[in-house]
Amino acid sequence: MKTRINRRRVALSFVVILIIAGLFVTRLIDIQVVGAAAYNSASFGKMSIPETVYGIRGDIVDTAGTVLATDRMTYDVTVSPRNAKEFTRKTDKGEVTITPQMAAKEIASITKQTPDDIITIINEAIAEDPNSDFDYVTKGVGVDAFKQIKALEIPWIYFEPNPDRSYPNGAVAGNLLGYVGSDGTPLAGLELGAEECVGGVNGTQSYARGADGVRIPGSTVVTEAAKDGSTLKLTIDADLQWFAQQTLAASASEQNAKWGMTVVMEVETGRLLAVADYPTFDPNDIDAYNPEDLGSRAFTSPYEPGSTMKTLTAASIVDAGVVNPLTPIDSPQFIEFPNGANFKDWGPHPANLTLQGVLTW
């Protein structure tokens, strides 16, 4: 009798075990096979962090290859507030526990902030959202500062690269180069006109980050590759451009001129070797200049040939001794030549002027 009861118990236990195992297997198949795609998509969306991969703008160089405009990389320093906790750092003397206050002090010594500034950023983000995973510590630090902060290996500090446009020669050819906005959008000059050549195309990628906020190695997935811009080589000679700008500025100041321009051209080829404007500007700091001067009047406000060539004509006849500055000149408003060609002046003026008057009118 006991043997029969024991067999029933064993059989019942075996059936119960089979049922439980069957439930586990069914659930496992549902998770790993039937619903795998949906679960993967949902988990990837929560862990996947998208980021922009910047396409570098091409350089603009002079005829000898001197760089007039180039990209330099800056970095925004960001923090995961909810993960800003103490961590262990390995040193030559063993493992050391680093608190958020200690880490903030290290960062602040590089970014020229105060430790309280950084702690306040973290605390305010947590107060607004206890699960906050992103905030800026500071923006636009240079490569040296980026390397120093990265070397600290603080697990809840991250970096966003941002290319920044730089003009190594300052105001030299600034009127020609133009400038770009803070977001990298070209706004004037060759930066805008040659955007098809020098402009880069940004790409995108994503990476996975664990619950502790640390980037998972090997998880980066490139969605769209970035494309860098090409180099634009000008016929402008940087040294000659500098000299032309200096000479023009001195002459304009001497004559109290509001603005002026100088163009140096290679006669045989028509290549522009220098195009100087006064006033000009430094594209590194456009906010310091009058908006009216953020361009090139040599291209937007040219003189007509008659106005520029009459000085050469006057100089040649004075040099020949034919006239002097006070010699009367017959200067009608309109002239008709025997071959039918007609010429008229740009505006009314006296019919009789001295040579000096012709030059200054």
KOLNU-670970 format. One record per residue (C-alpha): residue number from 1; chain; x, y, z. Coordinates in steps of 0.001 Angstrom, whole numbers. Each point is the difference from the previous one (the first is absolute). Layout:
BEGIN
num chaine x y z
NUM A X Y Z
...
***
This chain:
BEGIN
num chaine x y z
1 A 0 0 0
2 A 2743 2449 953
3 A 1912 -891 -3127
4 A -3043 850 -2155
5 A -485 3362 1768
6 A 3678 889 -435
7 A -231 -764 -3691
8 A -3009 2279 -334
9 A 1843 2784 1815
10 A 3021 -420 -2226
11 A -2187 -6 -3099
12 A -1900 3096 1185
13 A 3238 1805 807
14 A 1368 -892 -3409
15 A -3153 1332 -1687
16 A 225 3258 2016
17 A 3669 371 -946
18 A -845 -569 -3666
19 A -2751 2623 162
20 A 2282 2577 1658
21 A 2837 -761 -2424
22 A -2454 286 -2880
23 A -1110 3433 1208
24 A 3625 1175 255
25 A 828 -1353 -3462
26 A -3116 1595 -1497
27 A 854 3361 1582
28 A 3614 -293 -1092
29 A -1041 -691 -3600
30 A -2392 2930 136
31 A 2735 2352 1193
32 A 2948 -1218 -2052
33 A -1771 -987 -3225
34 A -3539 1302 -394
35 A 501 3421 1584
36 A 3753 334 -464
37 A -173 2763 -2606
38 A -2387 2112 2052
39 A 1982 -424 3210
40 A 3296 759 -1754
41 A -1474 3122 -1568
42 A -1380 1222 3322
43 A 3227 -654 1907
44 A 2128 1563 -2739
45 A -2135 3121 75
46 A 610 341 3723
47 A 3720 -693 -93
48 A 896 1461 -3403
49 A 1444 3520 133
50 A 17 1846 -3354
51 A 2777 2451 -789
52 A 1064 2147 -2929
53 A 3228 -734 -1840
54 A 1156 3320 -1377
55 A 1268 402 -3535
56 A 3040 2281 101
57 A -97 3141 -2151
58 A 2812 177 -2500
59 A 2891 2443 358
60 A 241 3217 -1996
61 A 3618 686 -983
62 A 1883 2654 -1966
63 A 1956 -594 -3193
64 A 2994 -1332 1960
65 A -2076 -2254 2244
66 A -50 2304 3027
67 A -3100 -886 2033
68 A -2458 2877 211
69 A -2985 -1911 1403
70 A -143 -3407 1681
71 A -2014 -2071 2465
72 A 1154 -647 3538
73 A -1723 -2418 2351
74 A -1556 1129 3265
75 A -1960 -2082 2504
76 A -3075 421 2150
77 A 426 -1701 3385
78 A -3186 -1759 1154
79 A -1037 -1936 3103
80 A -2486 -2741 904
81 A -1415 1529 3218
82 A -1697 -3193 1229
83 A 3304 -1874 -265
84 A 2127 2703 1615
85 A 1103 -2110 2938
86 A 3286 -952 1591
87 A 2210 -2412 -1897
88 A 3307 -1803 430
89 A 3127 1134 -1798
90 A 3132 -2099 -279
91 A 3216 1859 837
92 A 3629 -918 625
93 A -813 -97 3710
94 A -3009 -2240 -446
95 A -3712 632 -415
96 A -1387 3378 1046
97 A -3665 892 475
98 A -968 3181 -1891
99 A -3113 1825 1161
100 A -2074 2268 -2304
101 A 1397 3016 1883
102 A 3574 -1150 -633
103 A -743 -649 -3681
104 A -1658 3416 -313
105 A 3113 1641 1436
106 A 2202 -1788 -2544
107 A -2196 1028 -2927
108 A -341 3583 1220
109 A 3773 425 171
110 A 97 -663 -3766
111 A -3150 1802 -1155
112 A 592 3085 2198
113 A -3299 -555 1792
114 A -487 -502 3733
115 A -803 -3429 1472
116 A -3276 1460 1293
117 A -963 947 -3586
118 A 223 -3634 -1084
119 A -1696 -1440 3089
120 A -2830 2528 -443
121 A -508 -1124 -3610
122 A -318 -3613 1171
123 A -2273 764 2956
124 A -2350 2236 -1997
125 A -333 -2635 -2709
126 A -822 -2674 2604
127 A -2497 2310 1731
128 A -1815 509 -3290
129 A 179 -3666 -1021
130 A 1388 -2715 2323
131 A 738 -2140 -3078
132 A 1776 2795 -1868
133 A 2677 -1508 -2227
134 A 1316 3120 -1752
135 A 1112 3548 675
136 A 2833 2281 -1101
137 A 2942 656 2291
138 A 1577 2466 -2435
139 A 185 556 -3754
140 A 2749 622 -2522
141 A 3132 -1158 1824
142 A 3140 -428 -2097
143 A 1843 -3198 -822
144 A 2467 373 2885
145 A -2752 424 2586
146 A -1928 -2897 -1545
147 A 3007 -2305 344
148 A 578 1051 3621
149 A -3613 -624 1012
150 A -169 -3293 -1891
151 A 3168 -1175 1779
152 A -1842 318 3328
153 A -2154 -2989 -1090
154 A -3111 1202 1797
155 A -2641 -2586 -1049
156 A -2939 2429 -51
157 A 1700 2732 -2043
158 A -399 -38 -3795
159 A 1012 2155 -2960
160 A -1713 1351 -3103
161 A 2377 1047 -2805
162 A -771 3282 -1750
163 A 2105 1323 -2893
164 A 712 3720 202
165 A 1157 2192 -2899
166 A 3354 1710 473
167 A 1786 2691 -2018
168 A 3723 -250 888
169 A 971 3276 -1724
170 A -2694 2081 1634
171 A -1199 2861 -2189
172 A 2209 -928 -2984
173 A -2468 -593 -2849
174 A -2857 72 2521
175 A -2084 2035 -2451
176 A 378 -2811 -2550
177 A -307 -3021 2283
178 A -3207 1066 1695
179 A -1065 -1953 3085
180 A -2216 -2757 1362
181 A -2564 72 2796
182 A 378 -1620 3401
183 A -1794 -3081 -1345
184 A 2403 -281 -2946
185 A -2390 1470 -2569
186 A 1860 2101 -2626
187 A -1263 3581 -3
188 A 2229 2105 -2269
189 A 2960 177 -2376
190 A 1708 -3063 -1425
191 A -1246 -2051 2944
192 A -3485 459 -1432
193 A 803 279 -3708
194 A 2215 -3102 -47
195 A -2141 -2069 2383
196 A -381 -2718 -2631
197 A 3792 -441 63
198 A 1026 508 3632
199 A -3186 -1011 1793
200 A -29 -3298 1874
201 A -3015 -2283 396
202 A -791 -1248 3501
203 A -635 -3671 690
204 A -1706 -1848 2837
205 A 825 -2941 2249
206 A -1273 -1511 3228
207 A 1500 -1895 2913
208 A -1336 -1984 2941
209 A 397 1118 3584
210 A -485 -2208 3044
211 A -2195 738 3024
212 A 3003 1558 1702
213 A 334 2478 -2846
214 A 3256 -1444 -1321
215 A 360 -377 -3753
216 A 62 -3676 -1025
217 A 3178 -744 -2008
218 A -578 -1190 -3566
219 A -3639 1144 -35
220 A 405 2877 -2456
221 A -2144 -312 -3125
222 A 539 2448 -2888
223 A -3327 987 -1539
224 A 1355 2424 -2570
225 A 3672 756 -622
226 A 1185 3615 163
227 A 1634 1636 -3023
228 A 2786 2577 342
229 A 207 3076 -2218
230 A 2730 647 -2574
231 A 2822 2554 57
232 A -608 3272 -1867
233 A 3187 1514 -1427
234 A -84 3711 -847
235 A 2172 2080 -2324
236 A 411 2485 2866
237 A 3514 380 1426
238 A -308 354 3785
239 A 3125 2186 377
240 A -1053 2341 -2797
241 A -3540 65 1391
242 A 1340 1051 3415
243 A 2142 2752 -1544
244 A -2896 1262 -2128
245 A -2277 165 3039
246 A 2592 1829 2087
247 A 755 2511 -2763
248 A -3684 597 -703
249 A -801 489 3683
250 A 2811 2537 406
251 A -1088 1941 -3085
252 A -3680 -37 964
253 A 791 1218 3510
254 A 2215 2773 -1365
255 A -2798 1246 -2242
256 A -2795 -583 2547
257 A -1709 -2321 -2480
258 A -3079 -1945 1089
259 A 1022 -2997 -2057
260 A 2327 -1046 -2787
261 A 1132 -2934 -2109
262 A 3116 -1249 -1762
263 A 157 -2726 -2650
264 A 3286 -1527 -1194
265 A -355 -2027 -3188
266 A 2431 -2008 -2103
267 A -468 1596 -3412
268 A 972 -3023 -2097
269 A -2468 -2381 1624
270 A -2553 2162 1790
271 A 764 -1788 3274
272 A -826 2031 3106
273 A 3089 176 2213
274 A -1474 2285 2661
275 A -3416 1520 635
276 A 125 2367 2967
277 A -2868 1858 1644
278 A -14 2713 2623
279 A -1424 -399 2574
280 A 439 -3775 124
281 A -655 -2471 2818
282 A 1351 -3028 1825
283 A -2322 -2990 -630
284 A 1012 -1431 3388
285 A -1941 2789 1744
286 A -2677 1447 -2289
287 A -2019 1415 2921
288 A 2713 2628 490
289 A -657 1612 -3403
290 A -2617 2104 -1727
291 A -2363 -2286 -1971
292 A 387 2334 -3007
293 A 3676 -949 -199
294 A -534 -3787 32
295 A 449 -366 -3735
296 A 2107 1089 -2949
297 A -880 3308 -1616
298 A 2485 -858 -2733
299 A -2710 -2354 -1302
300 A -3151 1737 1188
301 A 828 3688 -581
302 A 2411 223 -2947
303 A 911 3262 -1744
304 A -734 343 -3688
305 A 3095 -173 -2259
306 A -152 3725 -797
307 A 388 948 3618
308 A 3022 -2241 488
309 A 1758 651 -3326
310 A -211 3804 -79
311 A 2739 184 2647
312 A 2378 -1812 -2367
313 A -979 2266 -2898
314 A 496 3144 2104
315 A 3346 -1252 1326
316 A 1320 -670 -3518
317 A -871 3433 -1400
318 A 1316 1784 3105
319 A 3211 -1996 -325
320 A 209 1065 -3668
321 A -260 3643 1045
322 A -3160 588 -2019
323 A -2148 1123 2940
324 A 188 945 3654
325 A -2613 -429 2791
326 A -1652 3364 -830
327 A -218 -488 -3785
328 A -3653 462 -1177
329 A -1520 -3180 -1422
330 A -3004 -88 -2313
331 A -2216 -2559 1699
332 A -3434 -298 -1642
333 A -2644 -2261 1453
334 A -437 -1842 -3297
335 A 2324 -717 -2966
336 A -961 -1437 -3371
337 A 2818 -1240 -2247
338 A -18 -46 -3824
339 A -287 -3801 -32
340 A -3263 208 1926
341 A 1367 -936 3406
342 A -1669 1882 2848
343 A 1383 593 3478
344 A -1696 1691 2932
345 A 1129 628 3563
346 A -1530 -1681 3039
347 A -1517 3252 1288
348 A -227 3768 -579
349 A 3069 2186 490
350 A 1335 3363 -1249
351 A 941 118 -3701
352 A 3374 1599 765
353 A 2298 -1440 2647
354 A 3689 225 796
355 A 2079 -3192 -150
356 A -177 -48 3792
357 A -3765 305 -199
358 A -256 -2878 -2458
359 A 1927 -2254 2388
360 A -2019 924 3084
361 A -3479 143 -1594
***
